[in-house]
Amino acid sequence: MVMPSLSFEDSRRRMAAETSAFIAWGLAHPDQVQWIPKRPIDTGGFSRQATFVFWTPVLGLSMQRPLTWLRRLLRR
C-alpha cells in the first residue's frame, strides 16, 4: 500500500497523534509495554570514536569544531 504524500504539517500532526495514542495506551496497559533497557551514561559501551561519529551529525556539529563540551559531558 502506497501512502499519500502529506505536507510537513500534516505529517507532524499525525506523528504527534500517533505518539500521544501510544503513550496513553502504554500508561493504561503498563503490563504490555516492552521496556527498553537502560544503563547509566558513565558505564561506557561505545568507544569515543563511535560516540563522536554518532553525536556529531545528530547535534549538527562540524567535524572541524572542537568538542570540548562533549568530552566534558562524557566524563560525567
C-alpha positions as a Python dict, from the first residue, in 0.01 Angstrom:
ca = {
    (1, 'M'): (0, 0, 0),
    (2, 'V'): (139, 339, -100),
    (3, 'M'): (83, 622, 146),
    (4, 'P'): (-32, 954, 0),
    (5, 'S'): (219, 1235, 21),
    (6, 'L'): (146, 1451, 326),
    (7, 'S'): (254, 1806, 392),
    (8, 'F'): (504, 1866, 669),
    (9, 'E'): (232, 2000, 899),
    (10, 'D'): (5, 1701, 831),
    (11, 'S'): (295, 1460, 894),
    (12, 'R'): (384, 1641, 1215),
    (13, 'R'): (25, 1629, 1340),
    (14, 'R'): (-6, 1262, 1250),
    (15, 'M'): (319, 1169, 1428),
    (16, 'A'): (217, 1368, 1736),
    (17, 'A'): (-127, 1199, 1740),
    (18, 'E'): (24, 850, 1699),
    (19, 'T'): (281, 917, 1971),
    (20, 'S'): (14, 1052, 2204),
    (21, 'A'): (-210, 750, 2144),
    (22, 'F'): (81, 511, 2207),
    (23, 'I'): (180, 686, 2531),
    (24, 'A'): (-181, 686, 2653),
    (25, 'W'): (-211, 315, 2570),
    (26, 'G'): (119, 237, 2743),
    (27, 'L'): (13, 421, 3058),
    (28, 'A'): (-318, 237, 3059),
    (29, 'H'): (-151, -104, 3000),
    (30, 'P'): (191, -98, 3171),
    (31, 'D'): (197, -480, 3182),
    (32, 'Q'): (201, -492, 2800),
    (33, 'V'): (474, -236, 2741),
    (34, 'Q'): (810, -360, 2615),
    (35, 'W'): (1067, -190, 2838),
    (36, 'I'): (1388, -70, 2678),
    (37, 'P'): (1689, -150, 2894),
    (38, 'K'): (1895, 145, 3005),
    (39, 'R'): (2233, 195, 3163),
    (40, 'P'): (2400, 495, 3321),
    (41, 'I'): (2586, 712, 3072),
    (42, 'D'): (2916, 675, 3255),
    (43, 'T'): (2924, 295, 3228),
    (44, 'G'): (3054, 309, 2873),
    (45, 'G'): (2961, 70, 2599),
    (46, 'F'): (3072, 270, 2297),
    (47, 'S'): (3418, 386, 2200),
    (48, 'R'): (3491, 757, 2190),
    (49, 'Q'): (3513, 735, 1811),
    (50, 'A'): (3168, 572, 1785),
    (51, 'T'): (3029, 838, 2018),
    (52, 'F'): (3183, 1112, 1805),
    (53, 'V'): (3055, 962, 1479),
    (54, 'F'): (2701, 937, 1623),
    (55, 'W'): (2669, 1271, 1804),
    (56, 'T'): (2843, 1496, 1550),
    (57, 'P'): (2568, 1480, 1284),
    (58, 'V'): (2289, 1447, 1544),
    (59, 'L'): (2391, 1772, 1710),
    (60, 'G'): (2469, 1941, 1378),
    (61, 'L'): (2834, 1990, 1457),
    (62, 'S'): (3109, 2040, 1207),
    (63, 'M'): (3378, 1772, 1210),
    (64, 'Q'): (3632, 2054, 1243),
    (65, 'R'): (3473, 2214, 1551),
    (66, 'P'): (3630, 2138, 1890),
    (67, 'L'): (3420, 1905, 2102),
    (68, 'T'): (3542, 2006, 2445),
    (69, 'W'): (3185, 2040, 2577),
    (70, 'L'): (3100, 1688, 2453),
    (71, 'R'): (3414, 1547, 2612),
    (72, 'R'): (3318, 1712, 2941),
    (73, 'L'): (2967, 1566, 2914),
    (74, 'L'): (3103, 1215, 2853),
    (75, 'R'): (3324, 1234, 3163),
    (76, 'R'): (3023, 1288, 3390),
}
